[in-house]
Structure formats: structure tokens, C-alpha cells
Amino acid sequence: MSGSDDPWAKWRQPEAAEPTATPEAERKPVSTVNRENRPKMKSAEAAPAKAKRSAPAVDAPVAEEKTVDPTGTLGVRRSVPREPGKKPLRGGSSLRKPAALKAAPLAPATPAEWSVKADRPERNARPAPAAKPPVVRDGPPPEGVRLSKVMSERGLCSRREADLWIERGWVFVDGERISELGTRIDPNADVAISKEAKFDQAKQVTVLLNKPVGYVSGQPEPGFTPAITLITADNQLKQSGDPEFKPWMLRSLAPSGRLDIDSTGLLVLTQDGRVAKKLIGDDSQVEKEYLVRVSGEMIKGGLKLLNHGLELDGQALKPARVKQLNEDQLHFILKEGKKRQIRRMCELVGLRVIGLKRVRIGRIKLGELEIGQWRFLRADEAF
């Protein structure tokens, strides 16, 4: 077959020699394209392309092409130049909003900064809160005295009981039923209570106990036992006409007056506010009688000082009646009951108390009660 009849003859001819390489400084950047993955051209398009490839380089500007990943191959991924200031994508939409900046935690102010802040009174000064205006009540002050106070002062009941009875409508003032708390009346008005109030008051009990050493009379301290735990059916000294002991009788049963943990004798516990007020009220005149065993030597004139002239906690004591029964025993009658009063009085005159027993409160004596025993206050008894 002749060369003119061979259609592939021109493809068998050697390619034209490449033009002489230009200096490095004059060479224009040309993008590199993966030839293996270049789409194949038809014969009609291949010749012009080859002719172009054989032509010498020209100085015309060549647009830079971005490198793209080949499709359908496992070729190495080449980096694609990106625009300045544009962050690379890590997946997801390119329209993702930038994450909000978190404010750094404020460091505590140093002493130097305190001094700087202190030098800025115009910034630190805050307007003082406006003072509340005094409450001004229209009209004259209320007249009369609170009904509950009048009832307490007359010994009808305690203020707490009075408020309860008023709420229940058990109180009458000059024959008119009163049921509103805070009612004020003429202090000379006639006050009476209903039979329901008297019945309620009759259910309140008062207990007489011969307290042993080691029991506290009031609120228990850690490691000690309150005296009320001795009020049981087994420890009761029963008398004719006494009610039957019930556990509910211990409710609101409180001591009226203290008796030291190291002391023995008569202790009164009651639910009746009238009894409590009479025994421990500020104006109480009820006498308490004690037998006291002492040791040591009394200072000169000490017995006179025990009767009157001593003071405790900066307050003068009320006059007492104290006499010496023998070398180691004293007899006290007081009308007040400060904490550890007799022991502290004896210390002021050079004596130390080694035993104390209360034998009487008002007209009620300890009597035949044994240590740890108790009994009810009878209806015919009063302090």
C-alpha cells in the first residue's frame, strides 16, 4: 500500500522537534492537566490540537486553571489554590455561619485594680435607697386595752388561751360576745367566759414532781434527760379523786420554774397558763423554800449579805430570808429564781453548795413524794 493511500501515514510521521526552551524568567506558568484522564478526541479534532502543540510558545497570557479531582479514578488528590481569606470547607454547606466567639471569663480584680476603682467615686457612687416615709395613721390612737391582755392580767387564762377562746366566741365583755382578735376594751369592763371555756380549762393538768439529781427541768441538753420523761403511770402517786393518767396529758406540759440538774425536790409542770404566770411571771410573789448543804467557811457578815446586799450579773437581788440551821446547812426562802442563784450567792460569801433540795412552792409542799414520783395538783390546792 502506497503512502498516499495509507490513511494512517501522517500519524506514523515523527513529531516535530520541540522549540528551544525559553529562559526560566520568561516562561509562562502553564497548568498541568492529567493527560491520562483527558477526554479522547476524534481524528478530525486531533490534528489541529497536535499542530498547536507543535507550534512555538507565544507571549499571550494564559489563564490559570484550577486543579480538579479526576472522576472515576483513585488518583492522588492535589491541593486546589483558594482565594485569600476564604476558609477551607470541612463538609456541609459553604454558607455555614461562623461560630460565635465565647467571651473569656473575667479574672478577679487585683488589689491594684481595687485602688483604681476606688479612685473613681463618680462611677462607684450609687444613689442611696429612698427612706420609707413613716406610717402615719389617720385619727386618734386606739383607745382601751387588748382583751387578751386584760384576761391575762386578771388571771383568767394566758394570752394564748385568751386568743383561742376569743376566736371560738367563748368570751363576753359586758354581756356582749366577742369573737374578733385584737379587740380593745375598757380595762374596767366586766369580762366573763362561757361554760365551754371553763370545761376546756378544767381539762388542763398541773403535775408536782420530786425531781432526782441528773435530770434537767427545761429543754434537754446533749447527754441529759428531761424531767418530763418521769411522768408515767408507773411513777404516779395516786390520790382520791385524781383523773386517770392519759398520754395526751403530756401535751404542752411545761416546767414552771427551773431546778438545776444537781438539785432535787419540788418541780411544777403545767398546761395551765394561769399557774405558769403566777409562778414565773415578772411580778410573781410566790415563795420558794430550799434546804441547802454547804462546805467551807463563811466570810464575816456573810449571812447578812445572803439576806440582802448581793448582786448577780450587775443586778441587785431581791431581799431573801436566809438562816443557818447548823454548821453545814442553810435554809433559804426566795421570791425569784435566777439561774443557779443559790449556788452563786453562796460562792460570794465563801461557801460551796454540795446539796440542794426544794421543799415548797407557795402553799404547796413536797410532802410525801419520793424521789422520782409525781402527782396531780388537786382542785382544792392552789399556790
C-alpha positions as CSV (number, residue, x, y, z in Angstrom):
1,M,0.0,0.0,0.0
2,S,1.4,3.3,-1.0
3,G,2.0,6.1,1.3
4,S,-0.7,8.2,-0.3
5,D,-3.2,5.5,0.1
6,D,-2.3,4.9,3.7
7,P,-4.7,7.0,5.9
8,W,-2.6,6.4,9.0
9,A,0.6,7.6,7.3
10,K,0.6,11.1,8.8
11,W,0.2,9.6,12.2
12,R,3.3,7.5,11.7
13,Q,5.5,10.5,11.0
14,P,7.7,11.7,13.8
15,E,6.6,14.7,15.7
16,A,8.2,18.0,15.0
17,A,11.0,18.9,17.3
18,E,10.1,20.9,20.3
19,P,11.0,24.5,20.2
20,T,14.0,25.6,22.2
21,A,13.2,26.1,25.8
22,T,12.9,29.7,26.8
23,P,14.7,31.1,29.8
24,E,13.1,30.4,33.2
25,A,12.3,34.0,33.7
26,E,10.4,34.3,30.5
27,R,8.5,31.0,30.9
28,K,4.8,31.5,31.4
29,P,3.1,29.3,34.0
30,V,1.0,26.6,32.4
31,S,-1.4,24.4,34.2
32,T,-0.7,20.8,34.3
33,V,-3.6,18.5,33.3
34,N,-3.7,14.8,33.8
35,R,-3.2,13.5,30.3
36,E,-4.3,10.0,31.1
37,N,-7.7,11.3,32.0
38,R,-8.0,13.8,29.2
39,P,-11.1,13.0,27.1
40,K,-10.2,11.4,23.8
41,M,-10.7,13.5,20.7
42,K,-11.9,12.4,17.3
43,S,-9.4,12.3,14.4
44,A,-10.8,15.4,12.9
45,E,-10.1,17.4,16.1
46,A,-6.8,15.7,17.0
47,A,-4.8,17.1,14.1
48,P,-5.3,20.8,14.9
49,A,-4.6,20.1,18.6
50,K,-1.3,18.4,17.7
51,A,-0.4,21.2,15.4
52,K,-1.0,23.7,18.2
53,R,1.2,21.5,20.5
54,S,4.0,21.7,18.0
55,A,3.8,25.4,17.5
56,P,6.3,27.6,19.3
57,A,5.2,29.3,22.6
58,V,3.8,32.8,22.4
59,D,3.7,35.6,24.9
60,A,-0.1,35.7,25.1
61,P,-1.4,35.4,28.7
62,V,-2.6,32.0,29.7
63,A,-5.5,31.8,32.2
64,E,-4.6,29.7,35.2
65,E,-6.8,26.7,35.6
66,K,-7.7,25.2,38.9
67,T,-6.8,21.6,39.5
68,V,-9.8,19.4,39.7
69,D,-10.1,15.9,41.1
70,P,-10.4,13.2,38.4
71,T,-13.6,11.3,38.3
72,G,-13.7,7.6,38.2
73,T,-10.1,7.1,39.3
74,L,-8.1,6.7,42.5
75,G,-5.6,9.3,41.8
76,V,-3.9,11.4,44.4
77,R,-5.9,14.5,45.4
78,R,-4.0,17.6,44.6
79,S,-4.5,20.8,46.6
80,V,-6.6,23.5,44.9
81,P,-5.4,27.0,45.4
82,R,-8.1,29.0,47.2
83,E,-8.9,32.6,47.4
84,P,-7.2,34.7,50.1
85,G,-9.3,34.9,53.3
86,K,-11.6,32.0,52.4
87,K,-11.6,29.1,54.8
88,P,-11.5,25.5,53.5
89,L,-14.6,23.5,53.7
90,R,-14.9,20.6,56.1
91,G,-18.1,19.3,54.8
92,G,-21.6,20.7,54.7
93,S,-22.8,23.9,53.1
94,S,-20.4,26.7,52.2
95,L,-22.9,29.1,53.6
96,R,-22.3,27.9,57.2
97,K,-22.3,30.8,59.7
98,P,-19.1,31.2,61.7
99,A,-19.2,30.1,65.3
100,A,-19.9,32.9,67.8
101,L,-16.9,33.9,69.8
102,K,-17.2,33.0,73.5
103,A,-16.3,35.7,76.0
104,A,-13.3,34.8,78.1
105,P,-14.1,34.6,81.9
106,L,-13.3,37.7,83.8
107,A,-10.4,37.4,86.1
108,P,-10.9,38.6,89.7
109,A,-9.8,42.2,90.3
110,T,-6.4,42.6,91.9
111,P,-5.7,44.9,94.8
112,A,-4.2,47.4,92.4
113,E,-7.4,47.4,90.4
114,W,-9.4,47.9,93.5
115,S,-7.4,51.1,94.3
116,V,-8.0,52.3,90.7
117,K,-11.7,51.7,91.1
118,A,-11.7,53.3,94.5
119,D,-10.3,56.5,92.9
120,R,-13.4,56.8,90.7
121,P,-16.2,57.8,93.1
122,E,-18.3,59.1,90.2
123,R,-18.5,55.5,88.9
124,N,-18.8,53.7,92.2
125,A,-21.3,56.0,93.8
126,R,-24.8,54.7,93.8
127,P,-27.9,56.6,94.8
128,A,-28.9,55.6,98.3
129,P,-32.3,54.0,98.5
130,A,-35.0,56.3,99.4
131,A,-36.1,56.1,103.1
132,K,-39.5,54.8,103.6
133,P,-41.8,57.5,105.0
134,P,-43.1,56.9,108.5
135,V,-46.5,55.3,108.7
136,V,-49.0,57.9,109.7
137,R,-52.3,56.6,110.9
138,D,-55.3,58.8,110.5
139,G,-57.3,59.7,113.5
140,P,-56.6,59.4,117.2
141,P,-54.7,56.4,118.7
142,P,-56.9,53.4,119.5
143,E,-58.5,53.5,122.9
144,G,-58.7,50.8,125.5
145,V,-56.5,47.7,126.2
146,R,-56.4,44.5,124.3
147,L,-58.9,42.0,125.6
148,S,-56.3,39.2,125.8
149,K,-54.0,41.3,128.0
150,V,-56.9,42.1,130.4
151,M,-57.8,38.5,130.7
152,S,-54.2,37.5,131.4
153,E,-53.7,40.2,134.0
154,R,-56.9,39.2,135.8
155,G,-55.6,35.6,135.9
156,L,-58.4,34.2,133.8
157,C,-56.0,32.5,131.4
158,S,-52.8,33.0,129.5
159,R,-52.8,35.3,126.4
160,R,-52.5,32.4,124.1
161,E,-55.6,30.8,125.7
162,A,-57.4,34.1,125.6
163,D,-56.9,34.4,121.8
164,L,-58.1,30.9,121.3
165,W,-61.2,31.4,123.3
166,I,-62.0,34.7,121.6
167,E,-61.7,33.0,118.2
168,R,-64.2,30.4,119.4
169,G,-66.6,33.0,120.8
170,W,-66.2,31.9,124.4
171,V,-65.6,35.4,125.8
172,F,-68.1,38.1,126.8
173,V,-67.4,41.7,127.6
174,D,-70.3,43.5,129.5
175,G,-72.6,40.7,128.3
176,E,-71.6,41.0,124.6
177,R,-69.9,38.1,122.8
178,I,-66.5,39.0,121.4
179,S,-65.1,36.9,118.5
180,E,-62.6,39.3,116.8
181,L,-58.9,39.1,117.7
182,G,-57.3,42.4,118.8
183,T,-60.4,43.8,120.3
184,R,-59.7,46.6,122.7
185,I,-61.9,47.2,125.7
186,D,-62.2,49.4,128.8
187,P,-59.8,47.9,131.4
188,N,-62.6,48.2,134.0
189,A,-65.1,46.3,131.8
190,D,-66.7,43.1,133.0
191,V,-65.2,40.0,131.4
192,A,-66.7,36.6,131.6
193,I,-66.0,33.2,129.9
194,S,-68.5,30.6,128.7
195,K,-69.0,27.2,130.2
196,E,-67.2,25.7,127.2
197,A,-64.1,27.7,128.2
198,K,-64.4,26.6,131.8
199,F,-64.7,23.0,130.7
200,D,-61.6,23.3,128.4
201,Q,-59.7,24.9,131.3
202,A,-60.7,22.1,133.7
203,K,-59.0,19.5,131.4
204,Q,-55.6,21.2,131.8
205,V,-53.5,19.4,134.3
206,T,-50.7,20.5,136.7
207,V,-48.2,18.0,137.9
208,L,-45.9,18.0,141.0
209,L,-42.7,16.1,140.7
210,N,-39.9,15.2,143.1
211,K,-37.0,15.6,140.6
212,P,-33.9,13.5,141.2
213,V,-30.3,14.5,140.5
214,G,-29.3,14.1,136.9
215,Y,-32.5,15.3,135.2
216,V,-32.8,18.7,133.6
217,S,-36.0,20.7,134.3
218,G,-36.3,22.5,131.0
219,Q,-35.0,21.9,127.5
220,P,-32.8,18.8,127.4
221,E,-29.1,19.2,126.8
222,P,-27.0,16.6,124.9
223,G,-26.4,13.6,127.1
224,F,-29.1,14.6,129.7
225,T,-32.7,13.5,130.2
226,P,-35.6,15.9,130.7
227,A,-37.6,15.5,133.9
228,I,-40.9,15.1,131.9
229,T,-39.8,11.6,131.0
230,L,-40.6,10.6,134.6
231,I,-44.3,11.5,134.2
232,T,-45.6,7.9,133.6
233,A,-48.4,5.8,135.1
234,D,-45.8,3.7,137.0
235,N,-44.4,6.7,138.8
236,Q,-47.7,8.3,139.8
237,L,-48.7,8.7,143.4
238,K,-52.4,8.2,143.1
239,Q,-54.8,10.2,145.3
240,S,-58.6,10.1,145.8
241,G,-60.4,11.9,143.1
242,D,-57.5,12.1,140.7
243,P,-58.2,11.7,137.0
244,E,-56.8,8.7,135.2
245,F,-53.5,9.4,133.6
246,K,-53.6,9.6,129.8
247,P,-50.7,10.2,127.4
248,W,-52.4,13.3,125.9
249,M,-51.8,14.9,129.3
250,L,-48.2,15.3,128.4
251,R,-49.0,17.6,125.5
252,S,-48.0,21.2,126.2
253,L,-46.8,20.2,129.7
254,A,-44.0,22.6,130.6
255,P,-42.0,23.3,133.7
256,S,-42.9,26.5,135.6
257,G,-39.5,27.5,137.1
258,R,-36.1,25.9,136.9
259,L,-34.3,23.4,139.1
260,D,-30.7,22.7,138.5
261,I,-29.5,19.3,137.2
262,D,-27.6,18.8,140.5
263,S,-30.6,19.7,142.6
264,T,-33.6,17.7,143.8
265,G,-37.1,18.5,145.1
266,L,-40.3,20.0,144.0
267,L,-40.8,20.8,140.3
268,V,-44.1,22.0,138.8
269,L,-45.1,21.2,135.3
270,T,-48.4,22.6,134.0
271,Q,-50.6,23.1,130.9
272,D,-52.4,26.0,132.7
273,G,-51.2,29.4,131.7
274,R,-52.6,30.9,134.9
275,V,-50.4,28.7,137.0
276,A,-47.3,29.4,134.9
277,K,-47.9,33.2,135.1
278,K,-48.4,33.1,138.9
279,L,-45.1,31.1,139.4
280,I,-42.7,32.7,137.0
281,G,-44.3,36.0,135.9
282,D,-42.3,39.2,136.3
283,D,-44.5,40.3,139.2
284,S,-44.6,36.9,140.9
285,Q,-44.6,37.0,144.7
286,V,-44.7,33.2,145.2
287,E,-42.1,32.0,147.7
288,K,-39.7,29.1,147.1
289,E,-38.2,27.3,150.1
290,Y,-34.9,25.4,150.0
291,L,-32.7,23.3,152.2
292,V,-29.0,23.8,151.3
293,R,-26.0,21.8,152.4
294,V,-22.7,23.7,152.2
295,S,-19.0,23.4,152.8
296,G,-16.3,25.9,153.6
297,E,-16.0,28.9,155.9
298,M,-18.4,31.8,155.5
299,I,-16.9,35.3,155.4
300,K,-17.6,37.8,158.2
301,G,-21.0,39.3,157.7
302,G,-21.8,36.7,155.0
303,L,-25.2,35.7,156.4
304,K,-26.4,39.3,156.4
305,L,-25.2,39.6,152.8
306,L,-27.2,36.5,151.8
307,N,-30.3,38.1,153.2
308,H,-29.8,41.3,151.3
309,G,-26.9,43.1,149.6
310,L,-25.7,40.8,146.9
311,E,-26.0,41.2,143.1
312,L,-25.6,38.9,140.2
313,D,-24.9,39.8,136.6
314,G,-24.9,43.5,137.6
315,Q,-28.4,43.4,139.1
316,A,-29.2,43.6,142.8
317,L,-31.1,40.6,144.1
318,K,-34.4,40.9,145.8
319,P,-34.4,40.5,149.6
320,A,-34.3,36.9,150.8
321,R,-34.7,35.1,154.1
322,V,-31.7,33.0,154.9
323,K,-30.8,31.4,158.2
324,Q,-28.2,28.9,159.3
325,L,-29.6,25.7,160.7
326,N,-26.2,24.1,161.6
327,E,-22.6,24.2,160.6
328,D,-23.2,22.8,157.1
329,Q,-26.9,23.5,156.4
330,L,-28.7,26.7,155.4
331,H,-32.4,27.5,154.9
332,F,-33.4,29.8,152.0
333,I,-36.7,31.4,151.1
334,L,-36.6,33.3,147.8
335,K,-39.1,35.2,145.6
336,E,-37.1,34.9,142.4
337,G,-35.3,32.2,140.6
338,K,-32.2,33.2,138.6
339,K,-30.0,30.6,137.0
340,R,-28.1,28.7,139.8
341,Q,-28.9,31.7,142.1
342,I,-28.4,30.0,145.5
343,R,-25.1,28.4,144.4
344,R,-23.7,31.7,143.2
345,M,-24.9,33.5,146.2
346,C,-23.0,31.1,148.5
347,E,-19.9,31.4,146.4
348,L,-19.9,35.2,147.0
349,V,-19.7,34.6,150.8
350,G,-17.0,31.8,150.7
351,L,-19.3,28.7,150.7
352,R,-19.7,25.9,148.2
353,V,-23.0,24.1,147.8
354,I,-22.8,20.3,147.9
355,G,-26.5,19.6,148.1
356,L,-29.8,21.5,147.4
357,K,-33.4,20.4,147.8
358,R,-36.6,22.5,147.1
359,V,-39.3,21.6,149.6
360,R,-42.0,24.2,149.0
361,I,-43.5,26.4,146.3
362,G,-46.1,28.9,147.6
363,R,-48.6,26.9,149.7
364,I,-47.7,23.5,148.0
365,K,-45.2,21.4,149.9
366,L,-43.2,18.4,148.6
367,G,-44.8,16.3,151.3
368,E,-44.6,12.5,151.0
369,L,-43.5,12.4,147.4
370,E,-40.5,10.1,147.0
371,I,-37.6,10.8,144.6
372,G,-38.9,10.3,141.0
373,Q,-42.6,10.2,142.0
374,W,-45.3,12.7,140.8
375,R,-48.9,13.5,141.5
376,F,-51.7,15.8,140.1
377,L,-52.4,19.1,141.7
378,R,-55.8,18.7,143.3
379,A,-58.7,21.0,142.7
380,D,-58.7,22.2,146.3
381,E,-55.0,23.2,146.1
382,A,-53.5,26.5,145.0
383,F,-50.2,28.1,145.1
